[in-house]
Amino acid sequence: MAKFDMFRNQTDFQTFASGETIFRQGDPRTFMFVVNEGEVEIRLADKTLEVVEPGGIFGEMAMIDGQPRTATVIARTDCKLFPIDQKRFQFLVQQTPYFAIEVMRVLADRLRRVDKLVEA
């Protein structure tokens, strides 16, 4: 899985306690996040689709298409998350090709895993 280590030294993070909901399916787009510390679960209904660990991202789909959230994300442990708003996301995609490629890798990997779940 892609790692977004370029954000590990950021200081303007948000904290979430274990069990706290970060966003819910259907919520409007606000931020995507990089996990600096802790773990989060991406859930659809009562099924955990993925656990995102430090260096991973989530919420990127809404940054790309502007649509409401497709899943719910809950802090699995106490977390420090680096938020990326739409303006910063667009800047990073335009100015940092590595960032854009890594976001695409995350999307492709998640799509392949969801395809396997649907086939099962």
C-alpha positions in Angstrom: 0.0 0.0 0.0 1.1 3.5 -0.7 2.7 5.5 2.1 2.3 9.3 2.4 5.4 9.9 4.5 5.8 13.5 3.2 3.2 14.5 5.8 4.7 12.8 8.9 6.3 16.1 10.2 3.2 18.2 9.9 2.0 19.9 13.1 -1.5 21.0 12.2 -3.2 17.6 12.8 -6.6 16.7 14.2 -7.0 14.2 17.0 -9.7 11.6 17.4 -10.3 9.3 20.3 -10.7 5.5 19.8 -14.2 4.8 18.7 -14.9 8.3 17.5 -16.6 8.7 14.1 -14.4 10.8 11.7 -17.1 11.0 9.1 -20.2 9.0 8.0 -21.4 7.6 4.7 -23.4 10.3 3.0 -21.6 13.2 4.7 -20.4 16.1 2.5 -16.8 16.4 1.5 -14.6 18.4 3.8 -11.2 16.9 4.0 -9.2 13.8 3.1 -6.8 12.7 5.8 -3.3 11.2 6.2 -2.9 9.0 9.3 0.0 10.3 11.3 -0.6 8.1 14.4 -3.1 5.4 15.2 -5.4 3.4 13.0 -8.8 4.0 11.4 -11.4 1.7 10.0 -13.2 2.3 6.8 -16.7 0.7 7.1 -19.6 0.1 4.9 -22.7 -0.9 6.9 -21.3 -3.1 9.6 -18.4 -4.5 7.5 -14.8 -3.3 7.9 -13.4 -2.7 4.4 -10.0 -1.6 5.4 -7.8 -0.6 8.4 -5.7 2.4 7.5 -2.4 2.7 9.4 0.2 5.5 9.8 1.3 6.8 6.4 -2.0 5.8 4.8 -4.8 8.1 3.5 -8.6 8.0 3.4 -11.3 10.4 2.2 -9.6 10.9 -1.2 -12.6 9.9 -3.3 -14.6 12.9 -2.2 -11.7 15.2 -3.0 -11.7 13.8 -6.5 -15.4 13.8 -7.4 -16.9 16.1 -4.9 -19.6 13.6 -4.1 -20.8 12.7 -0.5 -18.8 10.1 1.5 -19.2 6.5 0.3 -18.2 4.9 3.6 -18.0 5.6 7.3 -14.6 6.0 9.0 -14.1 5.4 12.7 -10.9 5.8 14.8 -9.8 2.3 15.8 -7.3 3.7 18.2 -6.5 7.2 19.4 -5.4 9.0 16.2 -3.6 12.0 14.9 -4.7 12.8 11.4 -3.4 15.4 9.0 -6.3 17.0 7.1 -6.1 18.0 3.4 -8.7 20.4 2.1 -9.8 20.7 -1.5 -7.4 23.7 -2.2 -4.4 21.9 -0.8 -5.4 18.6 -2.6 -5.5 20.4 -5.9 -2.2 22.1 -5.3 -0.6 18.7 -4.4 -1.9 17.0 -7.4 -0.7 19.8 -9.7 2.7 20.4 -8.1 3.6 16.9 -6.8 3.3 14.1 -9.3 4.3 11.5 -6.7 1.3 12.5 -4.6 -1.1 12.1 -7.5 0.3 8.7 -8.4 0.1 7.5 -4.9 -3.5 8.6 -4.5 -4.3 6.7 -7.8 -2.6 3.6 -6.4 -4.7 3.8 -3.2 -7.9 4.1 -5.3 -6.9 1.2 -7.5 -6.0 -1.0 -4.6 -9.3 -0.3 -2.8 -11.3 -0.9 -5.9 -9.7 -4.3 -6.4 -10.4 -5.3 -2.8 -14.0 -4.2 -3.0 -14.3 -6.2 -6.3 -13.1 -9.3 -4.5 -15.6 -8.7 -1.7 -18.5 -8.5 -4.2 -17.3 -11.7 -6.0 -17.3 -13.6 -2.7 
